[in-house]
Amino acid sequence: MSFLRLVNEFANLHFKKPIEYEYADLRDALIASLFLEFFGVDNPLGIYTIDIYPYLLEEFHNWHKTLGLERSPISTFPCC
């Protein structure tokens, strides 16, 4: 095993997984904050994020799938 491969394995083991978990947490927080008004909570950033909702439909669909929900929890939101 070469030294570069050993360093790559070490980096993947010690750094890649924690970064992936942190990314997933941040993604979930972003999705939840973007869709607050659909959950009935006022979103102070709603006026700034309204333009990116069409781009986040697929991300929202993946998010509620990771939560274990087969269908979208929001009946008025057409993601499924």
PyMOL Python script that loads the backbone (N, CA, C, O; Angstrom):
from pymol import cmd

cmd.read_pdbstr("""\
ATOM      1  N   MET A   1       0.858  -1.180   0.000  1.00  0.00           N
ATOM      2  CA  MET A   1       0.000   0.000   0.000  1.00  0.00           C
ATOM      3  C   MET A   1       0.901   1.239   0.000  1.00  0.00           C
ATOM      4  O   MET A   1       1.810   1.361   0.821  1.00  0.00           O
ATOM      5  N   SER A   2       0.637   2.130  -0.913  1.00  0.00           N
ATOM      6  CA  SER A   2       1.467   3.323  -1.019  1.00  0.00           C
ATOM      7  C   SER A   2       1.106   4.328   0.080  1.00  0.00           C
ATOM      8  O   SER A   2       0.048   4.250   0.705  1.00  0.00           O
ATOM      9  N   PHE A   3       1.994   5.238   0.282  1.00  0.00           N
ATOM     10  CA  PHE A   3       1.808   6.251   1.315  1.00  0.00           C
ATOM     11  C   PHE A   3       0.607   7.151   0.996  1.00  0.00           C
ATOM     12  O   PHE A   3      -0.167   7.490   1.892  1.00  0.00           O
ATOM     13  N   LEU A   4       0.451   7.537  -0.268  1.00  0.00           N
ATOM     14  CA  LEU A   4      -0.678   8.393  -0.648  1.00  0.00           C
ATOM     15  C   LEU A   4      -2.014   7.691  -0.423  1.00  0.00           C
ATOM     16  O   LEU A   4      -2.981   8.313   0.016  1.00  0.00           O
ATOM     17  N   ARG A   5      -2.064   6.415  -0.721  1.00  0.00           N
ATOM     18  CA  ARG A   5      -3.302   5.667  -0.487  1.00  0.00           C
ATOM     19  C   ARG A   5      -3.589   5.559   1.012  1.00  0.00           C
ATOM     20  O   ARG A   5      -4.741   5.651   1.435  1.00  0.00           O
ATOM     21  N   LEU A   6      -2.558   5.369   1.799  1.00  0.00           N
ATOM     22  CA  LEU A   6      -2.707   5.307   3.255  1.00  0.00           C
ATOM     23  C   LEU A   6      -3.219   6.633   3.810  1.00  0.00           C
ATOM     24  O   LEU A   6      -4.098   6.644   4.671  1.00  0.00           O
ATOM     25  N   VAL A   7      -2.680   7.743   3.328  1.00  0.00           N
ATOM     26  CA  VAL A   7      -3.138   9.063   3.759  1.00  0.00           C
ATOM     27  C   VAL A   7      -4.583   9.290   3.318  1.00  0.00           C
ATOM     28  O   VAL A   7      -5.382   9.845   4.072  1.00  0.00           O
ATOM     29  N   ASN A   8      -4.919   8.864   2.103  1.00  0.00           N
ATOM     30  CA  ASN A   8      -6.283   8.996   1.612  1.00  0.00           C
ATOM     31  C   ASN A   8      -7.258   8.182   2.461  1.00  0.00           C
ATOM     32  O   ASN A   8      -8.337   8.674   2.791  1.00  0.00           O
ATOM     33  N   GLU A   9      -6.910   6.971   2.814  1.00  0.00           N
ATOM     34  CA  GLU A   9      -7.756   6.134   3.669  1.00  0.00           C
ATOM     35  C   GLU A   9      -7.937   6.773   5.045  1.00  0.00           C
ATOM     36  O   GLU A   9      -9.039   6.770   5.593  1.00  0.00           O
ATOM     37  N   PHE A  10      -6.860   7.319   5.599  1.00  0.00           N
ATOM     38  CA  PHE A  10      -6.928   7.981   6.899  1.00  0.00           C
ATOM     39  C   PHE A  10      -7.846   9.198   6.844  1.00  0.00           C
ATOM     40  O   PHE A  10      -8.657   9.407   7.746  1.00  0.00           O
ATOM     41  N   ALA A  11      -7.720   9.998   5.791  1.00  0.00           N
ATOM     42  CA  ALA A  11      -8.554  11.193   5.653  1.00  0.00           C
ATOM     43  C   ALA A  11     -10.018  10.812   5.489  1.00  0.00           C
ATOM     44  O   ALA A  11     -10.892  11.440   6.086  1.00  0.00           O
ATOM     45  N   ASN A  12     -10.293   9.800   4.694  1.00  0.00           N
ATOM     46  CA  ASN A  12     -11.674   9.352   4.521  1.00  0.00           C
ATOM     47  C   ASN A  12     -12.259   8.840   5.827  1.00  0.00           C
ATOM     48  O   ASN A  12     -13.422   9.101   6.134  1.00  0.00           O
ATOM     49  N   LEU A  13     -11.472   8.128   6.580  1.00  0.00           N
ATOM     50  CA  LEU A  13     -11.959   7.542   7.828  1.00  0.00           C
ATOM     51  C   LEU A  13     -12.212   8.609   8.894  1.00  0.00           C
ATOM     52  O   LEU A  13     -13.228   8.564   9.588  1.00  0.00           O
ATOM     53  N   HIS A  14     -11.309   9.549   9.023  1.00  0.00           N
ATOM     54  CA  HIS A  14     -11.387  10.500  10.132  1.00  0.00           C
ATOM     55  C   HIS A  14     -12.049  11.833   9.790  1.00  0.00           C
ATOM     56  O   HIS A  14     -12.491  12.548  10.690  1.00  0.00           O
ATOM     57  N   PHE A  15     -12.123  12.171   8.532  1.00  0.00           N
ATOM     58  CA  PHE A  15     -12.646  13.494   8.192  1.00  0.00           C
ATOM     59  C   PHE A  15     -13.883  13.468   7.304  1.00  0.00           C
ATOM     60  O   PHE A  15     -14.749  14.332   7.435  1.00  0.00           O
ATOM     61  N   LYS A  16     -13.982  12.502   6.413  1.00  0.00           N
ATOM     62  CA  LYS A  16     -15.078  12.500   5.454  1.00  0.00           C
ATOM     63  C   LYS A  16     -16.424  12.225   6.125  1.00  0.00           C
ATOM     64  O   LYS A  16     -17.391  12.937   5.855  1.00  0.00           O
ATOM     65  N   LYS A  17     -16.511  11.233   6.974  1.00  0.00           N
ATOM     66  CA  LYS A  17     -17.778  10.897   7.625  1.00  0.00           C
ATOM     67  C   LYS A  17     -18.289  12.020   8.517  1.00  0.00           C
ATOM     68  O   LYS A  17     -19.466  12.366   8.417  1.00  0.00           O
ATOM     69  N   PRO A  18     -17.464  12.611   9.388  1.00  0.00           N
ATOM     70  CA  PRO A  18     -17.988  13.732  10.189  1.00  0.00           C
ATOM     71  C   PRO A  18     -18.450  14.908   9.339  1.00  0.00           C
ATOM     72  O   PRO A  18     -19.427  15.573   9.683  1.00  0.00           O
ATOM     73  N   ILE A  19     -17.761  15.171   8.238  1.00  0.00           N
ATOM     74  CA  ILE A  19     -18.170  16.261   7.359  1.00  0.00           C
ATOM     75  C   ILE A  19     -19.490  15.922   6.679  1.00  0.00           C
ATOM     76  O   ILE A  19     -20.345  16.794   6.525  1.00  0.00           O
ATOM     77  N   GLU A  20     -19.670  14.664   6.268  1.00  0.00           N
ATOM     78  CA  GLU A  20     -20.943  14.261   5.668  1.00  0.00           C
ATOM     79  C   GLU A  20     -22.091  14.384   6.661  1.00  0.00           C
ATOM     80  O   GLU A  20     -23.178  14.827   6.292  1.00  0.00           O
ATOM     81  N   TYR A  21     -21.868  13.999   7.916  1.00  0.00           N
ATOM     82  CA  TYR A  21     -22.915  14.134   8.931  1.00  0.00           C
ATOM     83  C   TYR A  21     -23.245  15.598   9.199  1.00  0.00           C
ATOM     84  O   TYR A  21     -24.413  15.957   9.353  1.00  0.00           O
ATOM     85  N   GLU A  22     -22.224  16.433   9.255  1.00  0.00           N
ATOM     86  CA  GLU A  22     -22.452  17.862   9.468  1.00  0.00           C
ATOM     87  C   GLU A  22     -23.189  18.477   8.292  1.00  0.00           C
ATOM     88  O   GLU A  22     -24.065  19.321   8.481  1.00  0.00           O
ATOM     89  N   TYR A  23     -22.843  18.064   7.075  1.00  0.00           N
ATOM     90  CA  TYR A  23     -23.538  18.542   5.890  1.00  0.00           C
ATOM     91  C   TYR A  23     -25.012  18.142   5.932  1.00  0.00           C
ATOM     92  O   TYR A  23     -25.883  18.944   5.597  1.00  0.00           O
ATOM     93  N   ALA A  24     -25.290  16.913   6.341  1.00  0.00           N
ATOM     94  CA  ALA A  24     -26.682  16.456   6.411  1.00  0.00           C
ATOM     95  C   ALA A  24     -27.462  17.265   7.447  1.00  0.00           C
ATOM     96  O   ALA A  24     -28.615  17.625   7.208  1.00  0.00           O
ATOM     97  N   ASP A  25     -26.851  17.551   8.586  1.00  0.00           N
ATOM     98  CA  ASP A  25     -27.516  18.367   9.603  1.00  0.00           C
ATOM     99  C   ASP A  25     -27.793  19.775   9.099  1.00  0.00           C
ATOM    100  O   ASP A  25     -28.883  20.307   9.308  1.00  0.00           O
ATOM    101  N   LEU A  26     -26.820  20.375   8.442  1.00  0.00           N
ATOM    102  CA  LEU A  26     -27.007  21.723   7.911  1.00  0.00           C
ATOM    103  C   LEU A  26     -28.044  21.747   6.798  1.00  0.00           C
ATOM    104  O   LEU A  26     -28.830  22.689   6.704  1.00  0.00           O
ATOM    105  N   ARG A  27     -28.054  20.713   5.950  1.00  0.00           N
ATOM    106  CA  ARG A  27     -29.049  20.624   4.887  1.00  0.00           C
ATOM    107  C   ARG A  27     -30.453  20.509   5.469  1.00  0.00           C
ATOM    108  O   ARG A  27     -31.381  21.159   4.989  1.00  0.00           O
ATOM    109  N   ASP A  28     -30.609  19.683   6.503  1.00  0.00           N
ATOM    110  CA  ASP A  28     -31.917  19.543   7.136  1.00  0.00           C
ATOM    111  C   ASP A  28     -32.379  20.856   7.767  1.00  0.00           C
ATOM    112  O   ASP A  28     -33.554  21.210   7.679  1.00  0.00           O
ATOM    113  N   ALA A  29     -31.459  21.571   8.398  1.00  0.00           N
ATOM    114  CA  ALA A  29     -31.814  22.858   8.992  1.00  0.00           C
ATOM    115  C   ALA A  29     -32.193  23.875   7.920  1.00  0.00           C
ATOM    116  O   ALA A  29     -33.129  24.651   8.109  1.00  0.00           O
ATOM    117  N   LEU A  30     -31.480  23.878   6.806  1.00  0.00           N
ATOM    118  CA  LEU A  30     -31.799  24.796   5.718  1.00  0.00           C
ATOM    119  C   LEU A  30     -33.169  24.482   5.125  1.00  0.00           C
ATOM    120  O   LEU A  30     -33.978  25.387   4.920  1.00  0.00           O
ATOM    121  N   ILE A  31     -33.429  23.222   4.853  1.00  0.00           N
ATOM    122  CA  ILE A  31     -34.714  22.842   4.275  1.00  0.00           C
ATOM    123  C   ILE A  31     -35.841  23.178   5.235  1.00  0.00           C
ATOM    124  O   ILE A  31     -36.873  23.705   4.819  1.00  0.00           O
ATOM    125  N   ALA A  32     -35.658  22.882   6.506  1.00  0.00           N
ATOM    126  CA  ALA A  32     -36.702  23.191   7.490  1.00  0.00           C
ATOM    127  C   ALA A  32     -36.938  24.690   7.576  1.00  0.00           C
ATOM    128  O   ALA A  32     -38.086  25.128   7.656  1.00  0.00           O
ATOM    129  N   SER A  33     -35.867  25.487   7.561  1.00  0.00           N
ATOM    130  CA  SER A  33     -36.051  26.938   7.654  1.00  0.00           C
ATOM    131  C   SER A  33     -36.679  27.514   6.396  1.00  0.00           C
ATOM    132  O   SER A  33     -37.418  28.496   6.469  1.00  0.00           O
ATOM    133  N   LEU A  34     -36.397  26.919   5.247  1.00  0.00           N
ATOM    134  CA  LEU A  34     -36.978  27.421   4.009  1.00  0.00           C
ATOM    135  C   LEU A  34     -38.468  27.124   3.902  1.00  0.00           C
ATOM    136  O   LEU A  34     -39.209  27.875   3.269  1.00  0.00           O
ATOM    137  N   PHE A  35     -38.903  26.041   4.514  1.00  0.00           N
ATOM    138  CA  PHE A  35     -40.294  25.641   4.396  1.00  0.00           C
ATOM    139  C   PHE A  35     -41.074  25.869   5.683  1.00  0.00           C
ATOM    140  O   PHE A  35     -42.070  25.188   5.926  1.00  0.00           O
ATOM    141  N   LEU A  36     -40.641  26.810   6.508  1.00  0.00           N
ATOM    142  CA  LEU A  36     -41.323  27.089   7.768  1.00  0.00           C
ATOM    143  C   LEU A  36     -42.760  27.550   7.571  1.00  0.00           C
ATOM    144  O   LEU A  36     -43.650  27.132   8.312  1.00  0.00           O
ATOM    145  N   GLU A  37     -42.995  28.401   6.587  1.00  0.00           N
ATOM    146  CA  GLU A  37     -44.354  28.902   6.428  1.00  0.00           C
ATOM    147  C   GLU A  37     -45.327  27.808   5.996  1.00  0.00           C
ATOM    148  O   GLU A  37     -46.528  27.915   6.246  1.00  0.00           O
ATOM    149  N   PHE A  38     -44.820  26.754   5.347  1.00  0.00           N
ATOM    150  CA  PHE A  38     -45.697  25.641   5.008  1.00  0.00           C
ATOM    151  C   PHE A  38     -46.069  24.835   6.249  1.00  0.00           C
ATOM    152  O   PHE A  38     -47.095  24.155   6.271  1.00  0.00           O
ATOM    153  N   PHE A  39     -45.231  24.913   7.277  1.00  0.00           N
ATOM    154  CA  PHE A  39     -45.521  24.242   8.532  1.00  0.00           C
ATOM    155  C   PHE A  39     -46.328  25.125   9.476  1.00  0.00           C
ATOM    156  O   PHE A  39     -46.655  24.709  10.588  1.00  0.00           O
ATOM    157  N   GLY A  40     -46.651  26.341   9.041  1.00  0.00           N
ATOM    158  CA  GLY A  40     -47.464  27.240   9.850  1.00  0.00           C
ATOM    159  C   GLY A  40     -46.673  28.156  10.754  1.00  0.00           C
ATOM    160  O   GLY A  40     -47.246  28.782  11.645  1.00  0.00           O
ATOM    161  N   VAL A  41     -45.372  28.252  10.551  1.00  0.00           N
ATOM    162  CA  VAL A  41     -44.518  29.121  11.359  1.00  0.00           C
ATOM    163  C   VAL A  41     -44.026  30.250  10.462  1.00  0.00           C
ATOM    164  O   VAL A  41     -43.601  30.007   9.333  1.00  0.00           O
ATOM    165  N   ASP A  42     -44.081  31.472  10.957  1.00  0.00           N
ATOM    166  CA  ASP A  42     -43.600  32.607  10.167  1.00  0.00           C
ATOM    167  C   ASP A  42     -42.101  32.488   9.936  1.00  0.00           C
ATOM    168  O   ASP A  42     -41.336  32.177  10.849  1.00  0.00           O
ATOM    169  N   ASN A  43     -41.706  32.737   8.713  1.00  0.00           N
ATOM    170  CA  ASN A  43     -40.299  32.670   8.335  1.00  0.00           C
ATOM    171  C   ASN A  43     -39.819  34.084   8.018  1.00  0.00           C
ATOM    172  O   ASN A  43     -40.281  34.681   7.046  1.00  0.00           O
ATOM    173  N   PRO A  44     -38.909  34.630   8.812  1.00  0.00           N
ATOM    174  CA  PRO A  44     -38.431  35.984   8.544  1.00  0.00           C
ATOM    175  C   PRO A  44     -37.630  36.097   7.247  1.00  0.00           C
ATOM    176  O   PRO A  44     -37.484  37.197   6.713  1.00  0.00           O
ATOM    177  N   LEU A  45     -37.112  34.990   6.733  1.00  0.00           N
ATOM    178  CA  LEU A  45     -36.336  35.019   5.499  1.00  0.00           C
ATOM    179  C   LEU A  45     -37.169  34.641   4.280  1.00  0.00           C
ATOM    180  O   LEU A  45     -36.627  34.519   3.181  1.00  0.00           O
ATOM    181  N   GLY A  46     -38.473  34.454   4.452  1.00  0.00           N
ATOM    182  CA  GLY A  46     -39.325  33.981   3.371  1.00  0.00           C
ATOM    183  C   GLY A  46     -39.301  34.835   2.136  1.00  0.00           C
ATOM    184  O   GLY A  46     -39.320  34.303   1.026  1.00  0.00           O
ATOM    185  N   ILE A  47     -39.260  36.131   2.284  1.00  0.00           N
ATOM    186  CA  ILE A  47     -39.270  37.027   1.136  1.00  0.00           C
ATOM    187  C   ILE A  47     -37.994  36.883   0.310  1.00  0.00           C
ATOM    188  O   ILE A  47     -38.010  37.124  -0.897  1.00  0.00           O
ATOM    189  N   TYR A  48     -36.897  36.494   0.943  1.00  0.00           N
ATOM    190  CA  TYR A  48     -35.624  36.349   0.238  1.00  0.00           C
ATOM    191  C   TYR A  48     -35.461  34.972  -0.389  1.00  0.00           C
ATOM    192  O   TYR A  48     -34.667  34.801  -1.315  1.00  0.00           O
ATOM    193  N   THR A  49     -36.202  33.996   0.105  1.00  0.00           N
ATOM    194  CA  THR A  49     -36.025  32.633  -0.380  1.00  0.00           C
ATOM    195  C   THR A  49     -37.112  32.169  -1.332  1.00  0.00           C
ATOM    196  O   THR A  49     -37.050  31.042  -1.821  1.00  0.00           O
ATOM    197  N   ILE A  50     -38.096  32.995  -1.607  1.00  0.00           N
ATOM    198  CA  ILE A  50     -39.210  32.579  -2.453  1.00  0.00           C
ATOM    199  C   ILE A  50     -38.747  32.225  -3.860  1.00  0.00           C
ATOM    200  O   ILE A  50     -39.357  31.373  -4.506  1.00  0.00           O
ATOM    201  N   ASP A  51     -37.697  32.848  -4.346  1.00  0.00           N
ATOM    202  CA  ASP A  51     -37.214  32.597  -5.702  1.00  0.00           C
ATOM    203  C   ASP A  51     -36.549  31.237  -5.863  1.00  0.00           C
ATOM    204  O   ASP A  51     -36.479  30.724  -6.980  1.00  0.00           O
ATOM    205  N   ILE A  52     -36.062  30.643  -4.788  1.00  0.00           N
ATOM    206  CA  ILE A  52     -35.348  29.370  -4.931  1.00  0.00           C
ATOM    207  C   ILE A  52     -36.213  28.152  -4.632  1.00  0.00           C
ATOM    208  O   ILE A  52     -35.722  27.026  -4.708  1.00  0.00           O
ATOM    209  N   TYR A  53     -37.492  28.344  -4.293  1.00  0.00           N
ATOM    210  CA  TYR A  53     -38.356  27.196  -4.023  1.00  0.00           C
ATOM    211  C   TYR A  53     -38.446  26.212  -5.188  1.00  0.00           C
ATOM    212  O   TYR A  53     -38.374  25.006  -4.953  1.00  0.00           O
ATOM    213  N   PRO A  54     -38.600  26.666  -6.427  1.00  0.00           N
ATOM    214  CA  PRO A  54     -38.677  25.679  -7.522  1.00  0.00           C
ATOM    215  C   PRO A  54     -37.435  24.795  -7.629  1.00  0.00           C
ATOM    216  O   PRO A  54     -37.535  23.637  -8.034  1.00  0.00           O
ATOM    217  N   TYR A  55     -36.281  25.324  -7.273  1.00  0.00           N
ATOM    218  CA  TYR A  55     -35.050  24.551  -7.353  1.00  0.00           C
ATOM    219  C   TYR A  55     -34.924  23.564  -6.201  1.00  0.00           C
ATOM    220  O   TYR A  55     -34.152  22.608  -6.281  1.00  0.00           O
ATOM    221  N   LEU A  56     -35.674  23.790  -5.135  1.00  0.00           N
ATOM    222  CA  LEU A  56     -35.546  22.954  -3.951  1.00  0.00           C
ATOM    223  C   LEU A  56     -36.626  21.881  -3.842  1.00  0.00           C
ATOM    224  O   LEU A  56     -36.675  21.174  -2.835  1.00  0.00           O
ATOM    225  N   LEU A  57     -37.481  21.739  -4.831  1.00  0.00           N
ATOM    226  CA  LEU A  57     -38.529  20.722  -4.762  1.00  0.00           C
ATOM    227  C   LEU A  57     -37.945  19.316  -4.638  1.00  0.00           C
ATOM    228  O   LEU A  57     -38.393  18.526  -3.808  1.00  0.00           O
ATOM    229  N   GLU A  58     -36.957  19.010  -5.454  1.00  0.00           N
ATOM    230  CA  GLU A  58     -36.338  17.680  -5.389  1.00  0.00           C
ATOM    231  C   GLU A  58     -35.624  17.486  -4.051  1.00  0.00           C
ATOM    232  O   GLU A  58     -35.671  16.401  -3.472  1.00  0.00           O
ATOM    233  N   GLU A  59     -34.972  18.526  -3.568  1.00  0.00           N
ATOM    234  CA  GLU A  59     -34.293  18.447  -2.270  1.00  0.00           C
ATOM    235  C   GLU A  59     -35.298  18.236  -1.148  1.00  0.00           C
ATOM    236  O   GLU A  59     -35.038  17.468  -0.221  1.00  0.00           O
ATOM    237  N   PHE A  60     -36.434  18.903  -1.220  1.00  0.00           N
ATOM    238  CA  PHE A  60     -37.479  18.718  -0.218  1.00  0.00           C
ATOM    239  C   PHE A  60     -38.020  17.290  -0.267  1.00  0.00           C
ATOM    240  O   PHE A  60     -38.278  16.684   0.773  1.00  0.00           O
ATOM    241  N   HIS A  61     -38.189  16.759  -1.465  1.00  0.00           N
ATOM    242  CA  HIS A  61     -38.659  15.387  -1.618  1.00  0.00           C
ATOM    243  C   HIS A  61     -37.672  14.406  -0.982  1.00  0.00           C
ATOM    244  O   HIS A  61     -38.083  13.499  -0.258  1.00  0.00           O
ATOM    245  N   ASN A  62     -36.387  14.581  -1.244  1.00  0.00           N
ATOM    246  CA  ASN A  62     -35.370  13.716  -0.635  1.00  0.00           C
ATOM    247  C   ASN A  62     -35.338  13.874   0.876  1.00  0.00           C
ATOM    248  O   ASN A  62     -35.102  12.909   1.602  1.00  0.00           O
ATOM    249  N   TRP A  63     -35.577  15.090   1.346  1.00  0.00           N
ATOM    250  CA  TRP A  63     -35.545  15.355   2.785  1.00  0.00           C
ATOM    251  C   TRP A  63     -36.663  14.619   3.507  1.00  0.00           C
ATOM    252  O   TRP A  63     -36.418  13.984   4.533  1.00  0.00           O
ATOM    253  N   HIS A  64     -37.889  14.692   2.991  1.00  0.00           N
ATOM    254  CA  HIS A  64     -38.957  14.009   3.719  1.00  0.00           C
ATOM    255  C   HIS A  64     -38.853  12.489   3.556  1.00  0.00           C
ATOM    256  O   HIS A  64     -39.378  11.748   4.387  1.00  0.00           O
ATOM    257  N   LYS A  65     -38.187  12.016   2.505  1.00  0.00           N
ATOM    258  CA  LYS A  65     -37.918  10.582   2.384  1.00  0.00           C
ATOM    259  C   LYS A  65     -36.922  10.131   3.452  1.00  0.00           C
ATOM    260  O   LYS A  65     -37.065   9.043   4.010  1.00  0.00           O
ATOM    261  N   THR A  66     -35.903  10.969   3.743  1.00  0.00           N
ATOM    262  CA  THR A  66     -34.937  10.594   4.776  1.00  0.00           C
ATOM    263  C   THR A  66     -35.556  10.615   6.163  1.00  0.00           C
ATOM    264  O   THR A  66     -35.058   9.957   7.077  1.00  0.00           O
ATOM    265  N   LEU A  67     -36.640  11.367   6.326  1.00  0.00           N
ATOM    266  CA  LEU A  67     -37.348  11.367   7.605  1.00  0.00           C
ATOM    267  C   LEU A  67     -38.255  10.157   7.754  1.00  0.00           C
ATOM    268  O   LEU A  67     -38.823   9.936   8.824  1.00  0.00           O
ATOM    269  N   GLY A  68     -38.396   9.374   6.695  1.00  0.00           N
ATOM    270  CA  GLY A  68     -39.229   8.194   6.748  1.00  0.00           C
ATOM    271  C   GLY A  68     -40.671   8.435   6.338  1.00  0.00           C
ATOM    272  O   GLY A  68     -41.526   7.574   6.544  1.00  0.00           O
ATOM    273  N   LEU A  69     -40.950   9.588   5.763  1.00  0.00           N
ATOM    274  CA  LEU A  69     -42.301   9.910   5.319  1.00  0.00           C
ATOM    275  C   LEU A  69     -42.432   9.576   3.831  1.00  0.00           C
ATOM    276  O   LEU A  69     -41.699  10.113   3.001  1.00  0.00           O
ATOM    277  N   GLU A  70     -43.356   8.701   3.510  1.00  0.00           N
ATOM    278  CA  GLU A  70     -43.533   8.296   2.119  1.00  0.00           C
ATOM    279  C   GLU A  70     -44.078   9.433   1.256  1.00  0.00           C
ATOM    280  O   GLU A  70     -43.633   9.623   0.124  1.00  0.00           O
ATOM    281  N   ARG A  71     -45.030  10.181   1.784  1.00  0.00           N
ATOM    282  CA  ARG A  71     -45.612  11.328   1.092  1.00  0.00           C
ATOM    283  C   ARG A  71     -45.210  12.601   1.815  1.00  0.00           C
ATOM    284  O   ARG A  71     -44.801  12.568   2.976  1.00  0.00           O
ATOM    285  N   SER A  72     -45.328  13.708   1.125  1.00  0.00           N
ATOM    286  CA  SER A  72     -45.004  14.999   1.726  1.00  0.00           C
ATOM    287  C   SER A  72     -45.940  15.275   2.907  1.00  0.00           C
ATOM    288  O   SER A  72     -47.143  15.030   2.810  1.00  0.00           O
ATOM    289  N   PRO A  73     -45.405  15.776   4.010  1.00  0.00           N
ATOM    290  CA  PRO A  73     -46.261  16.076   5.157  1.00  0.00           C
ATOM    291  C   PRO A  73     -47.160  17.294   4.929  1.00  0.00           C
ATOM    292  O   PRO A  73     -48.059  17.563   5.726  1.00  0.00           O
ATOM    293  N   ILE A  74     -46.921  18.012   3.867  1.00  0.00           N
ATOM    294  CA  ILE A  74     -47.679  19.213   3.563  1.00  0.00           C
ATOM    295  C   ILE A  74     -48.620  18.894   2.413  1.00  0.00           C
ATOM    296  O   ILE A  74     -48.171  18.651   1.293  1.00  0.00           O
ATOM    297  N   SER A  75     -49.909  18.892   2.677  1.00  0.00           N
ATOM    298  CA  SER A  75     -50.860  18.484   1.640  1.00  0.00           C
ATOM    299  C   SER A  75     -50.938  19.483   0.497  1.00  0.00           C
ATOM    300  O   SER A  75     -51.273  19.099  -0.624  1.00  0.00           O
ATOM    301  N   THR A  76     -50.639  20.749   0.744  1.00  0.00           N
ATOM    302  CA  THR A  76     -50.728  21.759  -0.313  1.00  0.00           C
ATOM    303  C   THR A  76     -49.435  21.907  -1.103  1.00  0.00           C
ATOM    304  O   THR A  76     -49.376  22.697  -2.045  1.00  0.00           O
ATOM    305  N   PHE A  77     -48.410  21.166  -0.737  1.00  0.00           N
ATOM    306  CA  PHE A  77     -47.113  21.288  -1.397  1.00  0.00           C
ATOM    307  C   PHE A  77     -46.925  20.130  -2.370  1.00  0.00           C
ATOM    308  O   PHE A  77     -46.854  18.978  -1.940  1.00  0.00           O
ATOM    309  N   PRO A  78     -46.843  20.407  -3.666  1.00  0.00           N
ATOM    310  CA  PRO A  78     -46.819  19.348  -4.667  1.00  0.00           C
ATOM    311  C   PRO A  78     -45.432  18.773  -4.923  1.00  0.00           C
ATOM    312  O   PRO A  78     -44.798  19.121  -5.919  1.00  0.00           O
ATOM    313  N   CYS A  79     -44.965  17.927  -4.070  1.00  0.00           N
ATOM    314  CA  CYS A  79     -43.643  17.371  -4.343  1.00  0.00           C
ATOM    315  C   CYS A  79     -43.724  15.921  -4.794  1.00  0.00           C
ATOM    316  O   CYS A  79     -42.859  15.481  -5.553  1.00  0.00           O
ATOM    317  N   CYS A  80     -44.701  15.176  -4.372  1.00  0.00           N
ATOM    318  CA  CYS A  80     -44.788  13.760  -4.735  1.00  0.00           C
ATOM    319  C   CYS A  80     -45.813  13.533  -5.831  1.00  0.00           C
ATOM    320  O   CYS A  80     -46.016  12.397  -6.260  1.00  0.00           O
TER     321      CYS A  80
END
""", "prot")
cmd.dss("prot")
cmd.show_as("cartoon", "prot")
cmd.util.cbc("prot")
cmd.orient("prot")
